[in-house]
Amino acid sequence: MFGLPAAYLRARKSKAFVARKLSGTFRTVVKHKSTQEFRWLPYVTTLLCTSLWTFYGFLKPGGFLIITVNGAGAVLQAVYVALYLAYAPRDVKMKMAKVVLAVNVCFYATVVLVGLLALHGAVRLFAVGMICSALTIGMYAAPMAAMVSTATFSKSFVEKSHAR
């Protein structure tokens, strides 16, 4: 399709699928005017990740595709974070606002400032790319960590209940 790389098209389709799934979540949040049991941390970390990848795209020559995919993702995640903040209970809202300020404002600004002022050329691109890659790997690994802790908890619960 217009000579776009197949990997780009696959990335667009997968991001569109995730956006549709998330929009269903937030339709529920808006409809019920409550965040219910939805967790907010994945939205905050995804906002950081997509924002940093967008910055990386600006640094990388020919990074237009990186900018478009991740820029759109960052806008969507910012909307989701704003909606979550609007409908979250006060205690959750305060905690989330602190994390958003620390991660999505301070950490992001630090990476951008250090990247632009202290690093140059290939070193800049490599450093920002490594940070982006580490965050992305962490995002993909997080559900596995939750599964392992749940499995460990379940196993210890079963062992204790059988010991009685």
C-alpha positions in Angstrom: 0.0 0.0 0.0 1.8 3.1 -1.3 5.1 1.4 -0.7 5.0 1.6 3.1 7.0 -1.1 4.9 5.0 -4.1 6.1 6.3 -3.7 9.6 4.9 -0.2 9.7 1.5 -1.4 8.6 1.5 -4.1 11.2 2.5 -1.6 13.9 -0.4 0.7 12.9 -2.9 -2.2 13.0 -1.7 -3.3 16.4 -1.8 0.2 17.8 -5.3 0.7 16.3 -6.4 -2.5 18.1 -5.1 -1.4 21.4 -6.7 2.1 20.9 -10.1 0.4 20.3 -9.7 -1.8 23.3 -8.7 1.2 25.5 -11.5 3.4 24.1 -14.0 0.7 25.3 -12.5 0.9 28.8 -12.9 4.7 28.8 -16.4 4.6 27.4 -17.2 2.5 30.6 -15.3 5.0 32.8 -17.2 8.0 31.3 -20.6 6.2 31.3 -20.3 5.2 35.0 -18.4 8.4 35.9 -16.0 6.2 37.9 -12.7 4.5 37.2 -14.0 1.5 39.0 -11.2 -1.1 39.4 -9.2 0.0 36.4 -5.5 0.5 37.1 -4.0 3.8 36.1 -0.3 3.0 36.1 -0.3 1.3 32.6 -1.7 4.5 31.1 1.0 6.7 32.7 3.9 4.5 31.7 2.6 4.1 28.2 2.3 7.9 27.9 5.9 8.2 29.0 7.0 5.5 26.5 5.2 6.9 23.5 6.3 10.4 24.4 10.0 9.3 24.5 9.7 7.3 21.3 8.2 10.4 19.6 11.3 12.4 20.8 13.5 9.7 19.5 11.7 10.0 16.1 12.6 13.7 16.0 16.2 12.9 16.7 16.5 10.1 14.2 17.0 11.1 10.5 14.0 9.7 8.6 12.1 9.1 11.8 8.7 10.3 10.4 7.0 6.9 10.9 8.2 6.7 14.5 6.9 10.2 15.1 3.5 9.5 13.6 2.8 6.2 15.3 4.1 7.2 18.7 2.9 10.8 18.5 -0.7 9.5 17.9 -0.2 7.1 20.8 1.0 9.8 23.1 -2.0 12.0 22.3 -4.4 9.1 23.0 -2.6 8.2 26.2 -2.7 11.8 27.3 -6.5 11.8 26.8 -6.8 8.6 28.7 -4.7 9.9 31.6 -6.8 13.1 31.7 -10.0 11.1 31.7 -8.7 8.9 34.4 -7.7 11.9 36.5 -11.2 13.5 36.0 -13.1 10.4 37.2 -10.7 8.9 39.8 -11.5 9.1 43.5 -9.6 12.0 45.3 -7.0 9.8 47.0 -6.2 8.0 43.7 -6.2 11.2 41.8 -3.6 12.8 44.2 -1.3 9.8 44.0 -1.7 9.5 40.2 -1.1 13.3 39.7 2.2 13.0 41.7 3.4 10.1 39.5 2.3 11.8 36.3 4.3 14.9 37.4 7.4 12.9 38.4 7.4 10.6 35.4 5.7 12.2 32.5 6.9 15.8 33.2 10.1 15.6 35.2 11.7 12.4 33.9 10.7 13.2 30.3 12.0 16.8 30.6 15.3 15.5 32.0 15.7 13.0 29.1 15.0 15.7 26.6 17.2 18.3 28.2 20.2 15.9 28.7 19.6 14.5 25.2 19.7 18.0 23.6 22.2 19.8 25.7 24.7 17.2 27.0 24.7 14.5 24.3 25.5 14.8 20.6 25.2 12.9 17.4 25.2 9.1 17.5 25.7 9.1 21.3 22.4 11.1 21.8 20.5 8.8 19.5 21.9 5.7 21.2 21.2 6.9 24.7 17.6 8.0 24.0 17.0 4.8 22.0 18.3 2.6 24.9 16.0 4.4 27.4 13.1 3.9 25.0 13.9 0.3 24.5 14.3 -0.4 28.2 11.0 1.2 29.0 9.3 -0.8 26.2 10.8 -4.0 27.4 9.7 -3.2 30.9 6.1 -2.5 29.7 6.0 -5.9 28.0 7.5 -7.6 31.0 5.2 -6.0 33.6 2.3 -8.4 33.0 4.6 -11.4 33.4 5.8 -10.0 36.7 2.2 -9.7 37.8 1.4 -13.2 36.7 4.4 -14.6 38.6 3.5 -12.8 41.8 -0.1 -14.0 41.4 1.0 -17.5 40.8 3.4 -17.4 43.8 0.6 -16.0 46.0 -1.8 -18.7 44.7 0.7 -21.5 45.3 1.5 -20.3 48.9 -2.2 -19.9 49.6 -2.9 -23.5 48.4 0.0 -24.9 50.4 -1.2 -23.2 53.5 -4.8 -24.2 53.1 -3.7 -27.9 52.5 -1.5 -27.8 55.6 -4.5 -27.3 57.9 
